[in-house]
Amino acid sequence: MYQKLMHLLAVLVVTIFSIANAGAQIQENPVKWKSSIEKVRGDTLQVRFQATIEKGWHINSQFNKVVDGPLPTLFNIASSEQYTLVGSVIEPKPRERVEEAFNKQTLYYFEDEVVFLQKLIPKVKGLMTVKATVDYMACGDKMCLPPETEEIIIDYKVDHSMVDSRSAETNLLWIFLSGFLGGFLALLTPCVFSMIPLTVSYFTKNGGFKRAFVYAVSIIIIYVALGLSVTLTLGPDALNALASNGIVNFIFFLIFVVFAISFLGVFEITLPSSWLNKSDQMSDKGGLIGLFFMAFTLALVSFSCTGPIIGSLLVQAAVDGNVVGPAMGMFGFALALSIPFMLFAAFPSMLKKLPRSGSWLGKVKVTLGFLELALALKFLSTFDLVFQIGFLKRELFVAIWIVIFLLLGFYVLGKLKLDDDEHKSKVPISALIASIFIFSFVVYLIPGLLGAPLKLVSGFLPPSFYKEWKQEIVPPITSDPKNGAIAHRQGCPQNLNCFHDYEEGIAYAKTVSKPVLLDFTGWSCVNCRKMEDNVWSDSEVWKRLNDDYVLISLYVDDTSDLPESQRVVSKSTGKLIKTLGNKWSDFQTTKFHTNSQPYYVVVDTNGNQLTDAVAYEPNAKKYAAFLQAGIEKND
């Protein structure tokens, strides 16, 4: 009897220890999570969710769908204004097995170690925070633990180049499309269009599509090399300075006027005949070298028509793009120019459908002349704005555009004849349709003489406040007499109150206890004008700027000379700060580590940054949210 009691007692002790040990094992989580953020490419990051799983345990796939069985692993990544998620969480190929206990359903799971990935694109510069939760269930061979939730918070410092690269990529896309459109327009000029049938006929008799393909590739190489030569000659620093240099913009204006006059038929821009003769001789050698120089001969022969288009494109690409901008523009131009030669060589029968050469080619050339003249005015306006001369205010700019496009409309209809024009009395349908669009654009421009915003062409026109006619005279708002800080409406977008001096603006902000919006802008900044005309005009954005902020607009290309006592050598660049624009540009670079415009920073009255800065943001709702975040941080 005694032995039986001792045996039962021993069994009881072992059972208790087993249960305690099992309980201890259950309490210890067999899954450990580690998360990090890493750079994938230029503007893309990826979050790594790494799970380390103890031997004998596993977690389930996101796509595990066992009915009444173990739960799948689920990720919930919080949305944020700081980043954009790209796709969903990616996982590697899971293991799989048939579970008898769950009616032979297939279980998808991971053992040992597994990494889940989520790509995202940052939208801000500086510190970015990603918050996420992972719901998962750890299972062994005999049992599953209760579901667990892992909370994850990861901070990552976004490199300035990552955010800037996106806008640069977008800009390059527009430069490519502009080049492609320019190449298409070049095809419709007399110099190029008339050469298509002759060149294609040569290829159909000598090698067909293969030789035409080499010919087309040679065209692309020639024009891309021309684009690269602009970058290599001027250098990236010079390209970045082109947009804000008043003298350079005036030179560009003169170049565009010369191009326009050439297209209007006053003279032709030609290259030395010796170049053409030498290239023509080289093209007779045959082989790849011969085909290359055939393409080079085309470039030289057609230069009187393509030269103004190429020149305009290179100027615009150099001003608006980055180091590869001119090459990207030339690639788009050459691609459009080369496609017909390949297409017609592959399908010669299509040549019969090609319209015959005639006076319409001359009309295309003259039309391009009017457009070049209109674009030239943009560079003259930048020259006027940078030096604040005041001879080309907004009303005069709009008036000149109205006259240019009226003349173009009359020309298209045949009511305005230039030298060598042979307009028929009957107006073609195509000309009638084109004139409708042109005159509609003229009607759209007319209200701009009276101060209408003209959002369709914002960025081309001078700022809305740079005008002759003042709609109202509003007295400045003045702080207490001790500091004498004054905010003027003159020179401020959308009739807002603003300062043009950082110290004065901060001093005034302290008296009214409002956050400050630093607006790093430029007279030559196209995207700055688009923001002011299209985003700041939004009722919600305007109200917050007017009621809740002290606006300080700092022009980084202001050419006003600084007094000798304020001229110092920049600690960041080592260059002498001579102008007001130099001062604000150096301030932006030193304090915020970027020199792009537009650039908006919310700071408190001590100059401390309150939120992540934003650059060009055409979405008014997002921009309003950015302003609201600054207000909340300041409270």
Secondary structure, DSSP 8 states (H G I E B T S, - for coil): -HHHHHHHHHHHHHHHHHHHHHHHHHHS-SEEEEEEEEEEETTEEEEEEEEEE-TT-EEE-TT---TTS----EEEE--BTTEEEEEEEE----EEEEEGGGTTEEEEEE-SEEEEEEEEEE-SSEEEEEEEEEEE-EE-SS-B---EEEEEEEEEEE-HHHHHHHHHHHHHHHHHHHHHHHHHHHHTSHHHHTHHHHHHHHHHHTTHHHHHHHHHHHHHHHHHHHHHHHHHHH-HHHHHHHTT-HHHHHHHHHHHHHHHHHHTTS------HHHHHHHHHHHTT-HHHHHHHHHHHHHHHTHHHHHHHHHHHHHHHHHHS-TTHHHHHHHHHHHHHHHHHHHHHH-GGGGGGS---SHHHHHHHHHHHHHHHHHHHHHHHHHHHHHT--SS-HHHHHHHHHHHHHHHHHHHHTSS--TT----SS--HHHHHHHHHHHHHHHHHGGGGGT---GGGTTTS--TTS-SS-S-----EE--TTT--EEBSTT-GGG--BBS-HHHHHHHHHHHT--EEEEEE-TT-HHHHHIIIIITTSHHHHHHHHHH-EEEEEETT---B--GGG-EE-TTT--EE-BHHHHHHHHHHHHHS---SSEEEEE-TTS-B-S--B-----HHHHHHHHHHHHHHH-
